[in-house]
Amino acid sequence: MNPKVLKKLRDAGFFKEDKSQFFGGMPSEPHLETLVAACKDDFFGLRKNEKRWMAFHTPEKSVSGDTPSEAVALLWIKLYDK
């Protein structure tokens, strides 16, 4: 996962509960299952188009990433970062 996405997750409060995931001041990449679970019922699906992974809240609200984890992380940020 892109370090900028990890920083966005950290800044949005994703790691507030579990500080054990930090290494050298930056969090380690969360597992895909952890990211999906964190989206709760707001996670609709994940698919790959020709070049990018797409994570969906609804068919109209989606984000893309280079990896499945990055796409779901960006979806979590879009849904929960206030």
Beta strands, then each sheet from edge to edge (+ up, - down):
strand 1: 22-23
strand 2: 26-27
strand 3: 45-48
strand 4: 53-58
strand 5: 61-65
sheet 1: 1+ 2-
sheet 2: 3+ 4- 5+
end
